[in-house]
Amino acid sequence: MFDRYEAGERAVLVNIYFLQDKYTDDLLEFESLVSSAGIESLQVITGSRKAPHSKYFVAEGKAEEIAQAVKATDAFVVLFNHALTPAQERNLERLCECRVIDRTGLILDIFAQRARTHEGKLHVELAQLRHLATRLVRGWTHLEHQKGGIGLRGPGETQLETDRRLLRNRISQILSRLEHVEKQREQGRRARTHADVPTVALVGYTNAGKSTLFNEMTAAGVYAADQRFATLDPTLRRINVVDVGDTVLADTVGFIRHLPHDLVAAFKATLQETRQASLLHLVDAADPRIDENIAAVNEVLAEIESDEIPVLLVMNKIDMLDGFVPRIDRNEENVPVRVWLSAQTGDGISLLFQALTERLSGDIAHYSLSLPPQAGRLLSRFYQLQAIEKEWIEEDGRVGLIVRMPMVDWRRLCKQEQELADYVV
């Protein structure tokens, strides 16, 4: 067995192109992921193949090249921009005499660094354990014999069997805790639904600017940075939308191409906020692979059964494009479908709120009322709903009002205040 390094800040990167899909942006995105994990890239090794090699993923000659690069640069770890099988990882580690981590392991490491809440940490641990479960044999091959000797005789398990049993037990514990957390979240969602408080979720490709836009709209002070997966834990804040009233805005984890299915499953509950909400799909308009990024987000939304939810596209970072000004694009029915803005500079934020008003308000109730002096409680309700456009005192002492509010709020108020219809002029 080679020594297993605890640190992994110095790495050799490997990116293989398959068939004709030679997108250099894949490599740029991978280097961005490595940087986000706090790892120093010493050397990048690229190559091309028609299909992965069964033993090393790369050809044997390329594997030797990687091993030589590790020795020459004194790297602690080799990072692959691909999903490796446990056997391929094992074979490469024997050859390179250092740790080998694939794309999934790298993303999990970033997730582990970013998670802050109890729920986020549980999701990360669950994803890590599921990933580790298929790789237990790595590093334990010298313990595959039956336990023996004084104090070690017992059930006759191998070390691997013991570790797998402990992993299964831990996964069961985490799933039980997450089930409890999800019940609490579901209670919160039911309470908001019962109160008719609409929810709007920010979704988009990682590093599209969701947290920056979230802070601009809510002044929440959420951590935002120019790096992959800056946000892992969903954050909810209330905003006020004209003609809609209180609305919950949710910031969610960013999506990425080739996101492992286990990872999607592990964070499905975290993304649950998107399933009962309208979606603001934030897009980096300055990214050359804009269409592929949109497709990657739509693919993940389909996996978590959120692809039927109404979506408003938000084209962000127009400050990085020449000749672009904030605007709203509409369809044939004059409904907003796309908003162009810059979350960094704040240009176009008002247009986004305008589009939200049009998309969320539906029918608007607009009435003139004449309230008697004893209807002070009803007047207070209109103030709470921020529905009063104009107010005056009539000659007979009654209070004249012009109110404007969402039709759903008007109908709810009519049910609660039976005499309201009598006051409409």
C-alpha positions as CSV (number, residue, x, y, z in Angstrom):
1,M,0.0,0.0,0.0
2,F,1.2,3.5,-0.8
3,D,0.9,6.3,1.7
4,R,-2.4,8.0,1.5
5,Y,-2.1,11.8,1.6
6,E,-4.4,13.8,3.8
7,A,-3.9,17.0,1.8
8,G,-4.9,17.4,-1.8
9,E,-4.1,21.0,-2.7
10,R,-1.7,20.2,-5.5
11,A,-3.2,18.3,-8.5
12,V,-2.6,17.0,-12.0
13,L,-5.8,17.4,-14.1
14,V,-6.9,15.0,-16.8
15,N,-9.5,15.8,-19.5
16,I,-10.2,13.3,-22.4
17,Y,-12.2,14.3,-25.5
18,F,-14.5,11.7,-27.0
19,L,-15.5,11.5,-30.6
20,Q,-16.0,14.9,-32.1
21,D,-17.2,16.7,-28.9
22,K,-14.0,18.7,-28.4
23,Y,-15.5,21.5,-26.3
24,T,-12.6,23.4,-24.7
25,D,-15.3,24.9,-22.4
26,D,-15.6,21.6,-20.7
27,L,-12.0,21.9,-19.6
28,L,-12.5,25.5,-18.6
29,E,-15.4,24.5,-16.5
30,F,-13.4,21.7,-14.9
31,E,-10.5,24.1,-14.1
32,S,-13.1,26.4,-12.5
33,L,-14.4,23.5,-10.4
34,V,-10.9,22.7,-9.3
35,S,-10.2,26.3,-8.4
36,S,-13.5,26.5,-6.4
37,A,-12.4,23.5,-4.4
38,G,-9.2,25.4,-3.4
39,I,-6.9,23.1,-5.3
40,E,-3.8,24.2,-7.2
41,S,-3.6,22.9,-10.7
42,L,0.0,21.9,-11.5
43,Q,-0.4,20.4,-15.0
44,V,-3.3,19.6,-17.4
45,I,-3.1,16.5,-19.4
46,T,-5.5,16.1,-22.4
47,G,-6.1,13.4,-24.9
48,S,-8.7,11.9,-27.2
49,R,-10.3,8.5,-27.5
50,K,-13.3,6.8,-29.1
51,A,-14.3,5.1,-25.9
52,P,-12.9,4.8,-22.3
53,H,-10.2,2.1,-21.6
54,S,-11.5,-0.6,-19.3
55,K,-8.4,-0.6,-17.1
56,Y,-7.2,3.0,-16.8
57,F,-10.0,4.9,-18.6
58,V,-7.2,6.3,-20.7
59,A,-4.8,4.3,-22.8
60,E,-1.9,2.7,-21.0
61,G,0.6,5.1,-22.6
62,K,-1.4,8.1,-21.4
63,A,-1.7,6.5,-17.9
64,E,2.1,6.3,-17.8
65,E,2.3,9.9,-18.9
66,I,0.0,10.9,-16.0
67,A,2.2,8.9,-13.5
68,Q,5.3,10.6,-14.8
69,A,3.6,14.0,-14.4
70,V,2.7,13.2,-10.8
71,K,6.3,12.4,-10.0
72,A,7.7,15.4,-11.9
73,T,5.3,17.9,-10.2
74,D,5.2,16.2,-6.8
75,A,1.4,16.3,-7.0
76,F,-0.8,14.9,-4.2
77,V,-3.8,14.0,-6.3
78,V,-4.9,13.3,-9.9
79,L,-8.3,14.8,-10.8
80,F,-10.3,13.4,-13.7
81,N,-13.0,15.4,-15.5
82,H,-14.9,12.1,-15.9
83,A,-16.8,9.5,-13.9
84,L,-14.4,6.6,-13.1
85,T,-15.3,3.1,-12.1
86,P,-13.9,1.9,-8.7
87,A,-11.6,-0.5,-10.6
88,Q,-10.2,2.3,-12.8
89,E,-9.6,4.4,-9.7
90,R,-7.8,1.5,-8.0
91,N,-5.6,0.8,-11.0
92,L,-4.7,4.4,-11.5
93,E,-3.8,4.8,-7.9
94,R,-1.5,1.8,-8.0
95,L,0.2,3.2,-11.1
96,C,0.5,6.9,-9.9
97,E,1.0,6.1,-6.2
98,C,-1.3,8.9,-5.2
99,R,-5.0,9.5,-4.8
100,V,-7.2,9.6,-7.9
101,I,-10.5,11.4,-7.8
102,D,-13.1,11.6,-10.5
103,R,-15.5,14.5,-11.3
104,T,-18.1,13.2,-8.9
105,G,-15.7,13.0,-6.0
106,L,-14.5,16.6,-6.8
107,I,-18.1,18.0,-6.8
108,L,-18.8,16.1,-3.5
109,D,-15.7,17.7,-2.0
110,I,-16.9,21.2,-3.0
111,F,-20.3,20.4,-1.6
112,A,-18.7,19.3,1.7
113,Q,-16.9,22.6,1.9
114,R,-19.9,24.8,1.1
115,A,-22.7,23.1,3.2
116,R,-23.5,25.2,6.3
117,T,-27.0,24.1,7.5
118,H,-27.7,20.8,9.3
119,E,-29.8,19.6,6.3
120,G,-27.1,20.6,3.8
121,K,-24.5,18.6,5.7
122,L,-26.8,15.6,5.9
123,H,-27.3,15.7,2.1
124,V,-23.6,15.9,1.5
125,E,-22.8,13.1,3.8
126,L,-25.5,10.9,2.2
127,A,-24.1,11.6,-1.3
128,Q,-20.5,10.9,-0.1
129,L,-21.5,7.6,1.6
130,R,-23.4,6.4,-1.5
131,H,-20.3,7.3,-3.6
132,L,-18.0,5.6,-1.2
133,A,-20.0,2.4,-0.9
134,T,-18.9,1.1,-4.3
135,R,-15.2,2.0,-3.5
136,L,-14.7,0.4,-0.1
137,V,-12.3,-2.1,-1.6
138,R,-9.8,0.7,-2.3
139,G,-7.3,0.9,0.5
140,W,-8.7,-2.2,2.3
141,T,-7.4,-5.0,0.1
142,H,-4.9,-6.0,2.9
143,L,-7.8,-6.6,5.3
144,E,-9.9,-8.9,3.1
145,H,-9.0,-12.0,5.2
146,Q,-11.2,-13.1,8.1
147,K,-10.5,-11.5,11.5
148,G,-8.6,-13.7,13.9
149,G,-6.5,-13.6,17.0
150,I,-7.3,-12.8,20.6
151,G,-10.2,-10.3,20.9
152,L,-10.9,-10.4,17.2
153,R,-12.8,-13.7,16.9
154,G,-16.5,-13.2,16.5
155,P,-19.0,-13.0,13.7
156,G,-16.4,-14.0,11.1
157,E,-16.9,-10.8,9.0
158,T,-14.1,-9.5,6.8
159,Q,-13.1,-5.9,7.3
160,L,-14.9,-5.0,4.1
161,E,-18.2,-6.6,5.3
162,T,-18.0,-4.7,8.6
163,D,-17.4,-1.4,6.8
164,R,-20.3,-2.0,4.4
165,R,-22.6,-2.9,7.3
166,L,-21.6,0.3,9.1
167,L,-22.1,2.3,5.9
168,R,-25.6,0.9,5.5
169,N,-26.5,1.7,9.1
170,R,-25.2,5.3,8.7
171,I,-27.1,5.8,5.5
172,S,-30.3,4.5,7.2
173,Q,-29.8,7.0,10.0
174,I,-29.3,9.9,7.6
175,L,-32.3,9.0,5.6
176,S,-34.4,8.9,8.8
177,R,-33.1,12.4,9.8
178,L,-33.7,13.8,6.3
179,E,-37.3,12.4,6.4
180,H,-37.9,14.4,9.6
181,V,-36.4,17.6,8.0
182,E,-38.5,17.1,4.9
183,K,-41.7,16.8,7.0
184,Q,-40.8,20.2,8.6
185,R,-40.2,21.7,5.2
186,E,-43.5,20.3,4.0
187,Q,-45.3,21.9,6.9
188,G,-43.8,25.3,6.0
189,R,-44.9,24.8,2.4
190,R,-48.4,23.9,3.4
191,A,-48.6,26.9,5.7
192,R,-47.6,29.2,2.8
193,T,-50.0,27.5,0.5
194,H,-52.8,27.9,3.0
195,A,-52.0,31.6,3.4
196,D,-51.9,31.9,-0.4
197,V,-48.4,33.2,-0.3
198,P,-46.8,32.6,-3.8
199,T,-43.3,31.2,-4.0
200,V,-40.7,32.0,-6.6
201,A,-37.6,29.9,-6.9
202,L,-34.3,31.0,-8.5
203,V,-32.8,28.1,-10.5
204,G,-30.0,28.1,-13.0
205,Y,-26.6,26.8,-14.0
206,T,-23.9,27.1,-11.3
207,N,-22.3,30.6,-11.2
208,A,-25.1,32.2,-13.2
209,G,-25.5,34.9,-10.6
210,K,-28.4,33.6,-8.6
211,S,-27.2,34.6,-5.1
212,T,-26.2,38.1,-6.4
213,L,-29.7,38.6,-7.9
214,F,-31.2,37.2,-4.6
215,N,-29.3,39.7,-2.6
216,E,-30.2,42.5,-5.0
217,M,-33.9,41.7,-4.7
218,T,-34.0,41.0,-0.9
219,A,-31.0,42.6,0.7
220,A,-30.4,39.3,2.4
221,G,-26.6,39.3,2.4
222,V,-26.4,35.7,1.2
223,Y,-22.8,34.6,0.3
224,A,-22.2,35.2,-3.3
225,A,-18.9,34.6,-5.2
226,D,-17.6,34.1,-8.7
227,Q,-17.1,30.3,-8.1
228,R,-19.0,27.0,-8.7
229,F,-21.6,26.0,-6.1
230,A,-21.2,29.1,-3.9
231,T,-24.7,28.3,-2.7
232,L,-25.7,24.9,-1.4
233,D,-28.3,25.5,1.3
234,P,-31.7,27.0,0.1
235,T,-32.4,30.4,1.5
236,L,-36.0,31.8,1.7
237,R,-36.9,35.5,2.0
238,R,-40.1,37.5,1.7
239,I,-40.3,40.2,-1.0
240,N,-43.2,42.5,-1.9
241,V,-44.5,42.4,-5.4
242,V,-46.9,45.0,-6.6
243,D,-50.5,43.7,-7.0
244,V,-49.4,40.4,-5.5
245,G,-48.2,41.3,-2.0
246,D,-45.9,39.1,0.1
247,T,-44.0,36.6,-2.0
248,V,-41.4,34.0,-0.9
249,L,-38.2,34.1,-3.0
250,A,-36.0,30.9,-2.7
251,D,-32.3,30.7,-3.7
252,T,-31.3,27.2,-4.6
253,V,-28.2,25.2,-5.5
254,G,-26.8,25.6,-9.0
255,F,-27.0,22.9,-11.6
256,I,-24.2,21.6,-13.7
257,R,-23.6,19.3,-16.7
258,H,-23.0,15.6,-16.0
259,L,-24.3,16.0,-12.4
260,P,-24.3,12.5,-11.0
261,H,-27.8,10.9,-10.5
262,D,-27.0,10.0,-6.9
263,L,-26.2,13.6,-6.3
264,V,-29.5,14.8,-7.9
265,A,-31.3,12.2,-5.7
266,A,-29.5,13.3,-2.6
267,F,-30.4,17.0,-3.2
268,K,-33.9,16.3,-4.4
269,A,-35.4,17.5,-1.1
270,T,-33.3,20.6,-1.1
271,L,-34.6,21.4,-4.6
272,Q,-38.2,20.6,-3.4
273,E,-38.9,24.3,-3.1
274,T,-38.9,24.5,-7.0
275,R,-41.8,21.9,-7.3
276,Q,-44.5,24.2,-5.8
277,A,-43.3,27.5,-7.1
278,S,-43.0,29.7,-10.1
279,L,-39.4,29.5,-11.5
280,L,-37.0,32.3,-12.3
281,H,-34.5,30.4,-14.6
282,L,-31.4,32.6,-14.4
283,V,-29.1,32.3,-17.4
284,D,-25.5,33.7,-17.8
285,A,-26.1,35.6,-21.1
286,A,-22.4,36.1,-21.5
287,D,-21.6,32.4,-21.4
288,P,-20.7,31.0,-24.9
289,R,-22.5,27.7,-24.1
290,I,-25.7,29.4,-23.1
291,D,-27.9,26.9,-24.9
292,E,-26.2,23.8,-23.4
293,N,-26.5,25.4,-19.9
294,I,-30.2,26.0,-20.3
295,A,-30.6,22.4,-21.6
296,A,-28.6,21.0,-18.6
297,V,-30.9,22.9,-16.1
298,N,-34.0,21.7,-17.9
299,E,-32.7,18.1,-17.7
300,V,-32.3,18.3,-13.9
301,L,-35.7,20.0,-13.5
302,A,-37.2,17.0,-15.5
303,E,-35.4,14.6,-13.1
304,I,-37.0,16.2,-10.0
305,E,-40.4,16.5,-11.8
306,S,-40.4,20.3,-11.9
307,D,-40.4,20.7,-15.7
308,E,-44.1,21.5,-15.9
309,I,-43.8,24.6,-13.7
310,P,-44.2,28.1,-15.2
311,V,-40.8,29.5,-16.0
312,L,-39.6,33.1,-16.6
313,L,-36.1,33.3,-18.2
314,V,-33.8,35.9,-16.6
315,M,-30.9,36.7,-18.9
316,N,-28.2,38.0,-16.4
317,K,-24.8,39.7,-16.9
318,I,-25.8,41.9,-19.8
319,D,-23.1,44.3,-18.4
320,M,-20.6,42.0,-20.0
321,L,-22.2,42.2,-23.4
322,D,-21.9,45.1,-25.9
323,G,-25.0,47.1,-26.8
324,F,-27.5,45.3,-24.4
325,V,-29.9,47.3,-22.4
326,P,-32.5,46.0,-19.9
327,R,-35.7,44.9,-21.5
328,I,-38.7,42.5,-21.3
329,D,-39.4,40.1,-24.1
330,R,-43.0,39.0,-24.5
331,N,-44.8,36.3,-26.4
332,E,-47.8,36.6,-28.8
333,E,-50.2,37.0,-25.9
334,N,-48.1,39.9,-24.4
335,V,-47.0,37.8,-21.5
336,P,-43.4,38.3,-20.2
337,V,-41.2,35.3,-21.1
338,R,-37.7,36.8,-20.8
339,V,-36.1,39.6,-18.8
340,W,-32.6,41.0,-19.6
341,L,-30.8,42.5,-16.6
342,S,-27.5,42.8,-14.7
343,A,-27.7,41.6,-11.1
344,Q,-24.2,43.0,-10.5
345,T,-25.1,46.6,-11.4
346,G,-28.8,46.4,-10.6
347,D,-29.9,47.5,-14.1
348,G,-33.2,45.9,-15.0
349,I,-34.2,44.7,-11.5
350,S,-37.3,46.9,-11.7
351,L,-38.3,45.3,-15.0
352,L,-38.0,41.9,-13.3
353,F,-40.4,43.0,-10.5
354,Q,-42.7,44.3,-13.3
355,A,-42.6,40.9,-15.1
356,L,-43.3,39.1,-11.8
357,T,-46.3,41.3,-11.2
358,E,-47.7,40.5,-14.6
359,R,-47.0,36.7,-14.2
360,L,-48.2,36.3,-10.6
361,S,-51.0,38.8,-10.2
362,G,-53.6,37.2,-12.5
363,D,-56.9,39.1,-12.4
364,I,-56.8,42.4,-10.4
365,A,-59.7,43.6,-8.3
366,H,-60.2,47.4,-8.7
367,Y,-63.1,48.9,-6.7
368,S,-64.4,52.1,-5.2
369,L,-65.8,51.7,-1.6
370,S,-67.7,53.7,0.8
371,L,-67.1,52.5,4.4
372,P,-69.2,53.6,7.4
373,P,-67.3,54.9,10.5
374,Q,-67.8,51.6,12.4
375,A,-66.0,49.6,9.7
376,G,-62.6,50.5,11.1
377,R,-61.5,46.9,11.3
378,L,-62.1,46.4,7.5
379,L,-60.2,49.6,6.8
380,S,-57.3,48.2,8.8
381,R,-57.4,45.0,6.7
382,F,-57.0,47.0,3.5
383,Y,-54.0,48.8,5.0
384,Q,-52.5,45.4,5.9
385,L,-53.0,44.2,2.3
386,Q,-51.4,47.5,1.0
387,A,-54.4,47.7,-1.3
388,I,-55.5,51.4,-0.8
389,E,-54.8,53.6,-3.9
390,K,-56.8,56.6,-2.6
391,E,-58.6,57.5,0.6
392,W,-60.9,60.5,1.5
393,I,-63.6,61.5,4.0
394,E,-67.1,62.0,2.6
395,E,-69.5,64.7,3.8
396,D,-71.6,62.2,5.9
397,G,-68.5,61.0,7.7
398,R,-68.0,57.8,5.6
399,V,-64.6,56.8,4.4
400,G,-64.2,56.7,0.6
401,L,-61.6,54.3,-0.8
402,I,-60.3,53.2,-4.1
403,V,-58.6,49.8,-3.7
404,R,-56.5,47.6,-6.0
405,M,-55.5,44.1,-5.1
406,P,-55.2,40.6,-6.5
407,M,-58.6,39.0,-7.2
408,V,-57.7,36.0,-5.0
409,D,-57.2,38.4,-2.0
410,W,-60.4,40.2,-2.8
411,R,-62.4,37.0,-2.9
412,R,-60.9,35.7,0.3
413,L,-61.7,39.1,2.0
414,C,-65.3,38.9,0.8
415,K,-65.7,35.4,2.4
416,Q,-64.2,36.7,5.7
417,E,-66.1,40.0,5.7
418,Q,-69.7,39.3,4.6
419,E,-70.7,42.9,4.5
420,L,-67.9,44.0,2.1
421,A,-70.1,43.7,-1.0
422,D,-72.6,46.2,0.5
423,Y,-69.9,48.9,0.6
424,V,-68.9,48.7,-3.1
425,V,-70.0,51.9,-4.9
